[in-house]
């Protein structure tokens, strides 16, 4: 269930930038910020609640989620199309690497 919440968080983060980038509604920026913030909060909460002991993997994942969230948010608010595409791709890559770090099982001692 926690993995599903994490995936929903990523979908919301990307949806926030898409809403802002491709709609001409006057309040689209506010809606996209709210949707992206909800997705970011879901990602951070599920990552930090996953384990009792915080290892380097959780810290790296949270940092990558933060970078990916900022890049996706910037992509939604950018004026130029090439800037939107580059920052959205870079943000998605950071999110995917963060997910790989949290989903990868650890060795039992």
DSSP file (Angstrom, degrees, kcal/mol; ACC not computed):
  #  RESIDUE AA STRUCTURE BP1 BP2  ACC     N-H-->O    O-->H-N    N-H-->O    O-->H-N    TCO  KAPPA ALPHA  PHI   PSI    X-CA   Y-CA   Z-CA
    1    1 A X     >        0   0    0      0, 0.0     4,-2.0     0, 0.0     5,-0.2   0.000 360.0 360.0 360.0 -37.1    0.0    0.0    0.0
    2    2 A X  H  >  +     0   0    0      1,-0.2     4,-1.9     2,-0.2     5,-0.1   0.870 360.0  53.2 -64.8 -34.8    2.9    2.4    0.8
    3    3 A X  H  > S+     0   0    0      2,-0.2     4,-2.3     1,-0.2    -1,-0.2   0.874 106.7  52.6 -67.3 -35.5    4.3    1.9   -2.7
    4    4 A X  H  > S+     0   0    0      2,-0.2     4,-2.4     1,-0.2    -2,-0.2   0.900 108.8  49.6 -65.0 -40.2    0.9    2.8   -4.2
    5    5 A X  H  X S+     0   0    0     -4,-2.0     4,-2.1     2,-0.2    -1,-0.2   0.878 110.0  51.9 -65.4 -37.1    0.8    6.0   -2.2
    6    6 A X  H  X S+     0   0    0     -4,-1.9     4,-1.8     2,-0.2    -2,-0.2   0.910 110.4  47.5 -65.2 -42.5    4.4    6.8   -3.4
    7    7 A X  H  X S+     0   0    0     -4,-2.3     4,-2.3     1,-0.2    -2,-0.2   0.889 110.4  52.2 -67.5 -38.6    3.4    6.3   -7.0
    8    8 A X  H  X S+     0   0    0     -4,-2.4     4,-2.5     1,-0.2    -1,-0.2   0.896 106.9  54.8 -62.0 -39.4    0.3    8.4   -6.5
    9    9 A X  H  X S+     0   0    0     -4,-2.1     4,-2.1     2,-0.2    -2,-0.2   0.901 109.0  46.7 -60.2 -42.2    2.6   11.1   -5.1
   10   10 A X  H  X S+     0   0    0     -4,-1.8     4,-2.5     2,-0.2     5,-0.3   0.907 111.0  51.9 -67.4 -41.1    4.8   11.1   -8.2
   11   11 A X  H  X S+     0   0    0     -4,-2.3     4,-2.7     1,-0.2    -2,-0.2   0.917 110.8  48.4 -61.2 -42.2    1.7   11.2  -10.5
   12   12 A X  H  X S+     0   0    0     -4,-2.5     4,-2.1     2,-0.2    -1,-0.2   0.893 109.8  52.5 -65.4 -39.1    0.4   14.2   -8.6
   13   13 A X  H  X S+     0   0    0     -4,-2.1     4,-1.3     2,-0.2    -2,-0.2   0.945 114.5  40.8 -61.3 -48.1    3.8   15.9   -8.8
   14   14 A X  H  X S+     0   0    0     -4,-2.5     4,-2.1     1,-0.2    -2,-0.2   0.885 112.7  55.5 -68.7 -37.7    4.0   15.5  -12.5
   15   15 A X  H  X S+     0   0    0     -4,-2.7     4,-2.8    -5,-0.3    -1,-0.2   0.863 102.2  58.2 -63.0 -34.8    0.3   16.4  -13.0
   16   16 A X  H  X S+     0   0    0     -4,-2.1     4,-1.6     1,-0.2    -1,-0.2   0.912 109.5  42.8 -61.0 -42.4    0.9   19.6  -11.1
   17   17 A X  H  X S+     0   0    0     -4,-1.3     4,-2.0     2,-0.2    -1,-0.2   0.860 113.9  51.4 -73.3 -33.7    3.5   20.7  -13.7
   18   18 A X  H  X S+     0   0    0     -4,-2.1     4,-2.4     2,-0.2    -2,-0.2   0.906 107.7  52.8 -68.0 -40.8    1.4   19.5  -16.6
   19   19 A X  H  X S+     0   0    0     -4,-2.8     4,-0.8     1,-0.2    -2,-0.2   0.925 113.6  43.2 -59.3 -44.9   -1.7   21.4  -15.4
   20   20 A X  H  < S+     0   0    0     -4,-1.6    -1,-0.2    -5,-0.2    -2,-0.2   0.862 116.7  46.8 -70.4 -35.3    0.3   24.6  -15.2
   21   21 A X  H  < S+     0   0    0     -4,-2.0    -2,-0.2     1,-0.2    -1,-0.2   0.856 120.2  32.2 -77.2 -35.1    2.1   24.1  -18.5
   22   22 A X  H  < S+     0   0    0     -4,-2.4     2,-0.4    -5,-0.1    -1,-0.2   0.308 102.1  77.9-114.2   9.8   -0.8   23.1  -20.8
   23   23 A X     <  -     0   0    0     -4,-0.8     5,-0.0    -5,-0.2     0, 0.0  -0.913  53.4-158.6-118.9 150.2   -3.8   25.0  -19.4
   24   24 A X        +     0   0    0     -2,-0.4     2,-0.1     4,-0.1    -1,-0.1   0.182  48.6 131.4-107.4  14.7   -4.8   28.6  -19.9
   25   25 A X    >   -     0   0    0      1,-0.1     3,-1.4     2,-0.1     4,-0.3  -0.418  63.8-126.2 -68.1 144.4   -7.1   28.8  -16.9
   26   26 A X  T 3  S+     0   0    0      1,-0.3     3,-0.4     2,-0.1     4,-0.2   0.835 108.6  41.2 -63.2 -33.9   -6.4   31.9  -14.7
   27   27 A X  T 3> S+     0   0    0      1,-0.2     4,-2.2     2,-0.1    -1,-0.3   0.220  81.3 108.7 -99.3  15.0   -6.0   29.8  -11.5
   28   28 A X  H <> S+     0   0    0     -3,-1.4     4,-2.7     1,-0.2     5,-0.2   0.861  75.6  55.2 -61.7 -36.3   -4.0   27.0  -13.1
   29   29 A X  H  > S+     0   0    0     -3,-0.4     4,-2.1    -4,-0.3    -1,-0.2   0.909 109.5  46.2 -64.4 -40.5   -0.8   28.0  -11.4
   30   30 A X  H  > S+     0   0    0      2,-0.2     4,-2.1     1,-0.2    -2,-0.2   0.896 113.5  49.0 -68.6 -39.9   -2.4   27.8   -8.0
   31   31 A X  H  X S+     0   0    0     -4,-2.2     4,-2.6     2,-0.2     5,-0.2   0.920 111.6  49.3 -64.1 -43.5   -4.0   24.5   -8.7
   32   32 A X  H  X S+     0   0    0     -4,-2.7     4,-2.7     1,-0.2     5,-0.2   0.885 109.9  50.8 -66.3 -37.7   -0.7   23.1  -10.0
   33   33 A X  H  X S+     0   0    0     -4,-2.1     4,-2.2     2,-0.2    -1,-0.2   0.909 112.5  47.1 -64.9 -41.2    1.1   24.3   -6.9
   34   34 A X  H  X S+     0   0    0     -4,-2.1     4,-2.0     2,-0.2    -2,-0.2   0.919 114.4  45.8 -66.6 -43.4   -1.5   22.7   -4.6
   35   35 A X  H  X S+     0   0    0     -4,-2.6     4,-2.2     2,-0.2    -2,-0.2   0.923 114.9  47.2 -66.1 -44.3   -1.5   19.4   -6.6
   36   36 A X  H  X S+     0   0    0     -4,-2.7     4,-2.6     1,-0.2    -2,-0.2   0.880 110.7  52.3 -65.8 -37.6    2.4   19.2   -6.7
   37   37 A X  H  X S+     0   0    0     -4,-2.2     4,-2.4    -5,-0.2    -1,-0.2   0.894 109.1  49.9 -65.6 -38.9    2.6   20.1   -3.0
   38   38 A X  H  X S+     0   0    0     -4,-2.0     4,-2.2     2,-0.2    -2,-0.2   0.926 112.2  47.3 -63.8 -44.9    0.3   17.2   -2.1
   39   39 A X  H  X S+     0   0    0     -4,-2.2     4,-2.2     2,-0.2    -2,-0.2   0.904 112.2  50.0 -62.4 -41.6    2.3   14.8   -4.3
   40   40 A X  H  X S+     0   0    0     -4,-2.6     4,-2.4     1,-0.2    -2,-0.2   0.905 110.2  50.2 -63.6 -42.4    5.5   16.0   -2.7
   41   41 A X  H  X S+     0   0    0     -4,-2.4     4,-2.6     1,-0.2     5,-0.2   0.892 109.8  51.0 -64.2 -40.0    4.1   15.6    0.8
   42   42 A X  H  X S+     0   0    0     -4,-2.2     4,-2.3     2,-0.2     5,-0.3   0.914 110.7  49.1 -63.0 -42.4    3.0   12.0    0.0
   43   43 A X  H  X S+     0   0    0     -4,-2.2     4,-1.9     2,-0.2    -2,-0.2   0.940 114.5  43.6 -62.4 -47.7    6.4   11.1   -1.3
   44   44 A X  H  X S+     0   0    0     -4,-2.4     4,-2.6     2,-0.2     5,-0.2   0.922 114.5  49.8 -65.7 -44.6    8.2   12.5    1.7
   45   45 A X  H  X S+     0   0    0     -4,-2.6     4,-2.0     1,-0.2    -1,-0.2   0.918 113.3  44.6 -63.8 -44.3    5.8   11.0    4.2
   46   46 A X  H  X S+     0   0    0     -4,-2.3     4,-0.6    -5,-0.2    -1,-0.2   0.865 114.3  50.1 -70.2 -33.5    5.8    7.5    2.8
   47   47 A X  H  < S+     0   0    0     -4,-1.9     3,-0.5    -5,-0.3     4,-0.4   0.927 115.2  41.6 -69.0 -44.0    9.6    7.5    2.4
   48   48 A X  H  < S+     0   0    0     -4,-2.6     3,-0.3     1,-0.2    -2,-0.2   0.791 115.3  49.8 -76.9 -26.8   10.3    8.6    6.0
   49   49 A X  H  < S+     0   0    0     -4,-2.0    -1,-0.2    -5,-0.2    -2,-0.2   0.539  90.1  85.4 -84.9  -6.3    7.6    6.4    7.5
   50   50 A X  S  < S+     0   0    0     -4,-0.6     2,-0.3    -3,-0.5    -1,-0.2   0.875  97.4  21.3 -65.5 -39.1    8.9    3.3    5.7
   51   51 A X        -     0   0    0     -4,-0.4    -1,-0.1    -3,-0.3     3,-0.0  -0.939  62.1-137.8-133.8 153.6   11.6    2.4    8.2
   52   52 A X  S    S+     0   0    0     -2,-0.3     2,-0.6     1,-0.1    -1,-0.1   0.910  96.8  54.1 -72.8 -41.8   12.3    3.1   11.8
   53   53 A X  S    S-     0   0    0      1,-0.0     2,-0.6     0, 0.0    -1,-0.1  -0.835  84.8-137.8 -98.1 122.4   16.0    3.6   11.2
   54   54 A X        -     0   0    0     -2,-0.6     2,-0.1     4,-0.1    -6,-0.1  -0.683  26.5-174.3 -82.3 119.3   16.8    6.3    8.6
   55   55 A X     >  -     0   0    0     -2,-0.6     4,-1.6     1,-0.0     3,-0.3  -0.429  43.8 -92.0-102.1-179.1   19.6    5.1    6.4
   56   56 A X  H  > S+     0   0    0      1,-0.2     4,-2.7     2,-0.2     5,-0.2   0.804 121.9  63.4 -64.4 -28.1   21.5    7.0    3.6
   57   57 A X  H  > S+     0   0    0      1,-0.2     4,-2.4     2,-0.2    -1,-0.2   0.916 103.5  45.7 -64.9 -42.4   19.0    5.6    1.1
   58   58 A X  H  > S+     0   0    0     -3,-0.3     4,-2.4     2,-0.2    -1,-0.2   0.896 114.0  49.1 -66.9 -39.0   16.0    7.4    2.6
   59   59 A X  H  X S+     0   0    0     -4,-1.6     4,-2.2     2,-0.2    -2,-0.2   0.927 112.9  46.6 -66.2 -44.4   18.0   10.6    2.9
   60   60 A X  H  X S+     0   0    0     -4,-2.7     4,-2.7     2,-0.2    -2,-0.2   0.906 112.3  51.4 -63.2 -41.4   19.2   10.4   -0.7
   61   61 A X  H  X S+     0   0    0     -4,-2.4     4,-2.7    -5,-0.2    -2,-0.2   0.915 109.6  49.1 -62.7 -43.2   15.6    9.6   -1.9
   62   62 A X  H  X S+     0   0    0     -4,-2.4     4,-2.3     2,-0.2    -1,-0.2   0.911 112.1  48.8 -63.6 -41.4   14.2   12.6    0.0
   63   63 A X  H  X S+     0   0    0     -4,-2.2     4,-2.5     2,-0.2    -2,-0.2   0.920 112.8  47.5 -63.7 -43.0   16.8   14.9   -1.5
   64   64 A X  H  X S+     0   0    0     -4,-2.7     4,-2.9     2,-0.2    -2,-0.2   0.881 110.8  51.6 -66.1 -37.1   16.1   13.5   -5.0
   65   65 A X  H  X S+     0   0    0     -4,-2.7     4,-2.7     2,-0.2    -1,-0.2   0.902 110.5  49.5 -63.7 -39.5   12.3   13.9   -4.4
   66   66 A X  H  X S+     0   0    0     -4,-2.3     4,-2.3     2,-0.2    -2,-0.2   0.929 113.5  44.9 -65.0 -44.8   12.9   17.5   -3.4
   67   67 A X  H  X S+     0   0    0     -4,-2.5     4,-2.5     2,-0.2    -2,-0.2   0.931 115.3  47.8 -64.2 -45.5   15.1   18.2   -6.5
   68   68 A X  H  X S+     0   0    0     -4,-2.9     4,-2.6     1,-0.2    -2,-0.2   0.894 111.8  50.4 -62.8 -40.3   12.6   16.5   -8.8
   69   69 A X  H  X S+     0   0    0     -4,-2.7     4,-2.4    -5,-0.2    -1,-0.2   0.909 111.5  47.5 -64.4 -42.5    9.7   18.3   -7.2
   70   70 A X  H  X S+     0   0    0     -4,-2.3     4,-2.4     2,-0.2    -2,-0.2   0.912 113.5  47.9 -64.9 -41.9   11.4   21.7   -7.6
   71   71 A X  H  X S+     0   0    0     -4,-2.5     4,-2.2     2,-0.2    -2,-0.2   0.909 112.4  48.4 -66.5 -41.0   12.3   20.9  -11.2
   72   72 A X  H  X S+     0   0    0     -4,-2.6     4,-1.6     2,-0.2    -2,-0.2   0.899 112.4  49.6 -65.7 -39.0    8.8   19.7  -12.1
   73   73 A X  H  X S+     0   0    0     -4,-2.4     4,-1.2     1,-0.2    -2,-0.2   0.904 111.4  48.5 -64.9 -40.8    7.3   22.8  -10.4
   74   74 A X  H  X S+     0   0    0     -4,-2.4     4,-1.2     1,-0.2    -2,-0.2   0.870 107.1  57.0 -65.8 -35.9    9.7   25.1  -12.4
   75   75 A X  H  < S+     0   0    0     -4,-2.2     3,-0.3     1,-0.2    -1,-0.2   0.882 105.3  51.3 -62.7 -37.4    8.8   23.2  -15.6
   76   76 A X  H  < S+     0   0    0     -4,-1.6    -1,-0.2     1,-0.2    -2,-0.2   0.810 116.0  40.0 -69.4 -28.9    5.1   24.1  -15.0
   77   77 A X  H  < S+     0   0    0     -4,-1.2    -1,-0.2    -3,-0.2    -2,-0.2   0.499  89.5 113.1 -99.0  -4.7    5.9   27.8  -14.6
   78   78 A X     <  -     0   0    0     -4,-1.2     6,-0.0    -3,-0.3    -3,-0.0  -0.345  56.1-149.3 -70.6 149.4    8.5   28.2  -17.3
   79   79 A X  S    S+     0   0    0     -2,-0.0     2,-0.2     4,-0.0    -1,-0.1   0.880  74.1  69.6 -85.9 -42.3    7.7   30.3  -20.3
   80   80 A X  S  > S-     0   0    0      1,-0.1     4,-1.9     2,-0.0     5,-0.1  -0.553  74.6-137.1 -85.3 144.4    9.7   28.7  -23.0
   81   81 A X  H  > S+     0   0    0     -2,-0.2     4,-2.4     1,-0.2     5,-0.2   0.888 103.8  52.5 -66.6 -40.8    8.8   25.2  -24.3
   82   82 A X  H  > S+     0   0    0      1,-0.2     4,-2.5     2,-0.2    -1,-0.2   0.877 108.9  50.9 -65.8 -36.5   12.4   23.9  -24.4
   83   83 A X  H  > S+     0   0    0      2,-0.2     4,-2.3     1,-0.2     5,-0.3   0.900 109.8  50.8 -66.0 -40.0   12.8   24.9  -20.7
   84   84 A X  H  X S+     0   0    0     -4,-1.9     4,-2.1     2,-0.2    -2,-0.2   0.931 112.9  45.3 -61.0 -46.4    9.6   23.1  -19.8
   85   85 A X  H  X S+     0   0    0     -4,-2.4     4,-2.4     2,-0.2     5,-0.2   0.935 114.6  46.7 -66.1 -46.9   10.7   19.9  -21.5
   86   86 A X  H  X S+     0   0    0     -4,-2.5     4,-2.5     1,-0.2     5,-0.2   0.931 116.1  43.4 -63.9 -46.5   14.3   19.9  -20.1
   87   87 A X  H  X S+     0   0    0     -4,-2.3     4,-2.4    -5,-0.2    -1,-0.2   0.864 113.5  51.4 -71.0 -33.8   13.3   20.7  -16.5
   88   88 A X  H  X S+     0   0    0     -4,-2.1     4,-2.3    -5,-0.3    -1,-0.2   0.907 112.3  46.2 -67.6 -40.5   10.4   18.2  -16.6
   89   89 A X  H  X S+     0   0    0     -4,-2.4     4,-2.4     2,-0.2    -2,-0.2   0.925 113.9  48.1 -66.4 -44.3   12.6   15.4  -17.9
   90   90 A X  H  X S+     0   0    0     -4,-2.5     4,-2.1    -5,-0.2    -2,-0.2   0.900 113.1  48.8 -63.4 -39.8   15.3   16.2  -15.4
   91   91 A X  H  X S+     0   0    0     -4,-2.4     4,-2.2     2,-0.2    -1,-0.2   0.903 111.0  49.6 -65.3 -41.2   12.7   16.3  -12.6
   92   92 A X  H  X S+     0   0    0     -4,-2.3     4,-2.4     2,-0.2    -2,-0.2   0.886 109.8  51.6 -65.3 -38.6   11.3   13.0  -13.7
   93   93 A X  H  X S+     0   0    0     -4,-2.4     4,-2.5     2,-0.2     5,-0.2   0.921 109.7  49.5 -64.0 -43.3   14.7   11.4  -13.8
   94   94 A X  H  X S+     0   0    0     -4,-2.1     4,-2.1     1,-0.2    -2,-0.2   0.903 111.9  48.9 -62.2 -40.6   15.4   12.6  -10.2
   95   95 A X  H  X S+     0   0    0     -4,-2.2     4,-2.1     2,-0.2    -2,-0.2   0.906 111.3  49.1 -65.1 -41.1   12.1   11.2   -9.1
   96   96 A X  H  X S+     0   0    0     -4,-2.4     4,-2.5     2,-0.2    -2,-0.2   0.912 111.1  48.8 -66.5 -42.6   12.7    7.8  -10.8
   97   97 A X  H  X S+     0   0    0     -4,-2.5     4,-2.1     1,-0.2    -1,-0.2   0.895 110.7  52.1 -64.4 -38.5   16.2    7.5   -9.2
   98   98 A X  H  X S+     0   0    0     -4,-2.1     4,-1.5    -5,-0.2    -1,-0.2   0.888 109.8  49.1 -63.1 -38.7   14.7    8.4   -5.9
   99   99 A X  H  X S+     0   0    0     -4,-2.1     4,-2.4     2,-0.2     5,-0.2   0.903 108.6  52.2 -66.8 -41.4   12.1    5.7   -6.3
  100  100 A X  H  X S+     0   0    0     -4,-2.5     4,-1.7     1,-0.2    -2,-0.2   0.900 107.9  53.0 -61.1 -39.4   14.8    3.1   -7.3
  101  101 A X  H  < S+     0   0    0     -4,-2.1    -1,-0.2     1,-0.2    -2,-0.2   0.855 114.3  41.2 -65.5 -33.9   16.7    4.0   -4.1
  102  102 A X  H  < S+     0   0    0     -4,-1.5    -2,-0.2     1,-0.2    -1,-0.2   0.797 116.5  46.8 -86.0 -27.6   13.7    3.4   -1.9
  103  103 A X  H  < S+     0   0    0     -4,-2.4     2,-0.3    -5,-0.1    -2,-0.2   0.716  85.8 102.0 -84.9 -21.3   12.4    0.3   -3.6
  104  104 A X  S  < S-     0   0    0     -4,-1.7     2,-0.0    -5,-0.2    -4,-0.0  -0.470  76.5-124.0 -68.2 125.0   15.7   -1.5   -3.8
  105  105 A X        -     0   0    0     -2,-0.3     2,-0.2     1,-0.1    -1,-0.1  -0.353  19.7-129.0 -70.9 150.2   15.8   -4.2   -1.1
  106  106 A X        -     0   0    0      1,-0.1     2,-0.2    -2,-0.0    -1,-0.1  -0.645  26.2-101.8 -95.1 155.4   18.6   -4.1    1.4
  107  107 A X        -     0   0    0     -2,-0.2     2,-0.3     1,-0.1    -1,-0.1  -0.525  34.7-120.2 -75.0 140.6   20.8   -7.1    2.3
  108  108 A X              0   0    0     -2,-0.2    -1,-0.1     1,-0.1     0, 0.0  -0.640 360.0 360.0 -79.8 137.3   20.0   -8.9    5.6
  109  109 A X              0   0    0     -2,-0.3    -1,-0.1     0, 0.0    -2,-0.0   0.462 360.0 360.0 -83.4 360.0   22.9   -8.9    8.0
